[in-house]
Amino acid sequence: MKKNPIESKYCRVINTISILLLIGSLLFVIVYWLRIPDQIPSHYDEFGNITSWSGKLTIFVLLFLYILVYSIISFVGRYPDIWNTAVKVTARNKNFVYLTLARMIATTKLLMVCIFTYLIVNMALARELSPLFTLISLGSIFGGTLFFILWLVIGNRRLN
């Protein structure tokens, strides 16, 4: 019996790192709570400049969204049969396709966790973001997705 692709060593390692970062973010907010200023940034422009401030409870909205997005991506990742793929899934390529997509999902979760963690820490410290934050965030998510889609298409051609 073949192993479930979402249980590959790569996915286990990446998912473990993601969970540790997520837990670390929660612990950071809990431990640092009394030192978080009463007013924290609630919005940044595309260059990382603070454009709006809110009460420090706002950080829980971001934490909730963080956990919600992570949970949805994790849930969808458990059901490879429902994924929309860039190639037709056949008996011959099924394992390759599902493994590649599972790796893409795990990598996307890790990137998303890094982005949210960076946002949470900077909000809690009432700091501006790097001017490159938007470019790096979007570039890593879209670049990672494009990489795995190309890997999937090229690898699938080699299988046929």
C-alpha positions in Angstrom: 0.0 0.0 0.0 1.3 3.4 -1.0 1.9 6.1 1.6 -0.4 9.1 1.7 1.5 11.9 -0.1 0.6 14.4 2.7 2.6 12.2 5.0 5.8 12.5 3.1 9.0 13.4 5.1 9.1 16.8 3.4 5.5 17.6 4.4 6.0 16.4 7.9 9.1 18.6 8.4 7.5 21.7 6.8 4.2 21.2 8.7 6.1 20.7 12.0 8.0 24.0 11.4 4.7 25.7 10.6 3.0 24.5 13.7 6.0 25.5 15.9 5.9 29.0 14.4 2.2 29.3 14.9 2.5 28.2 18.5 5.5 30.5 18.9 3.3 33.4 17.7 0.6 32.6 20.2 3.1 32.3 23.0 4.8 35.5 22.0 1.5 37.4 22.3 0.7 35.8 25.7 4.1 36.3 27.2 4.6 39.8 25.8 1.0 40.9 26.4 1.7 43.3 29.3 4.4 45.1 27.2 2.2 45.5 24.1 1.3 49.2 23.8 -2.4 50.1 24.2 -2.4 51.3 20.6 -0.9 49.0 17.9 -0.8 49.3 14.1 -3.9 47.9 12.5 -3.0 48.7 8.9 0.0 49.2 6.8 0.5 50.6 3.3 2.3 48.8 0.5 5.6 50.2 1.7 5.2 49.0 5.3 4.3 52.4 6.7 1.6 52.4 9.5 -1.6 54.0 8.2 -4.0 53.1 11.0 -3.9 52.4 14.8 -6.3 50.3 17.0 -6.4 48.9 20.5 -4.1 46.1 21.3 -7.0 43.6 21.3 -6.9 43.9 17.5 -3.9 41.5 17.6 -6.4 38.8 18.5 -8.3 39.4 15.2 -5.1 38.8 13.3 -4.3 35.7 15.4 -7.9 34.4 14.7 -7.4 34.9 11.0 -4.0 33.3 11.2 -5.4 30.1 12.8 -8.5 30.1 10.5 -6.5 30.4 7.3 -4.0 27.8 8.5 -6.8 25.4 9.5 -8.6 25.8 6.1 -5.4 25.2 4.2 -4.7 22.1 6.4 -8.2 20.8 5.9 -8.2 21.1 2.2 -4.7 19.5 2.1 -6.2 16.4 3.7 -8.4 15.7 0.6 -6.3 15.5 -2.5 -9.2 14.1 -4.5 -10.9 17.5 -4.4 -7.9 19.6 -5.6 -8.0 21.3 -8.9 -4.8 20.2 -10.6 -2.9 21.6 -13.6 -2.8 18.1 -15.1 -5.2 15.3 -15.5 -4.9 12.8 -12.7 -4.4 9.2 -13.9 -3.5 5.9 -12.2 0.0 6.4 -13.6 0.6 9.9 -12.3 -1.6 10.0 -9.2 1.1 9.6 -6.6 3.4 12.2 -8.3 0.5 14.7 -8.7 -0.7 14.3 -5.1 2.8 14.4 -3.7 3.7 17.6 -5.6 0.5 19.3 -4.5 0.9 18.2 -0.9 4.4 19.8 -1.0 2.9 22.9 -2.5 0.3 23.2 0.2 2.8 22.5 3.0 5.2 25.1 1.6 2.3 27.6 1.2 1.3 27.1 4.8 4.9 27.7 5.9 5.2 30.9 3.9 1.8 32.1 5.2 2.9 31.3 8.8 6.1 33.3 8.3 4.1 36.2 7.0 1.6 36.2 9.8 4.3 35.7 12.4 6.2 38.7 11.1 3.0 40.8 11.1 2.1 39.8 14.6 5.5 40.6 16.0 5.7 44.0 14.3 2.1 44.8 15.4 2.9 43.9 19.0 6.1 46.0 18.9 4.2 48.8 17.2 6.8 48.9 14.4 6.6 49.6 10.7 7.2 46.7 8.3 10.1 46.4 5.9 9.5 48.4 2.7 10.0 45.1 0.9 7.5 43.2 3.0 4.7 43.3 0.4 7.0 42.4 -2.5 8.6 39.5 -0.6 5.3 38.2 0.7 3.5 38.2 -2.6 6.6 37.1 -4.5 7.1 34.1 -2.2 3.5 32.9 -2.3 3.0 33.3 -6.0 6.5 32.3 -6.8 6.2 29.1 -4.7 2.9 28.3 -6.3 4.3 28.8 -9.8 7.3 26.7 -9.0 5.2 23.7 -7.9 2.8 24.1 -10.9 5.7 24.1 -13.3 7.2 21.1 -11.4 3.9 19.3 -11.7 3.4 20.0 -15.5 7.0 19.2 -16.4 7.1 16.1 -14.2 3.8 14.9 -15.5 5.1 15.2 -19.1 8.1 12.9 -18.2 5.7 10.3 -16.8 3.7 10.1 -20.0 
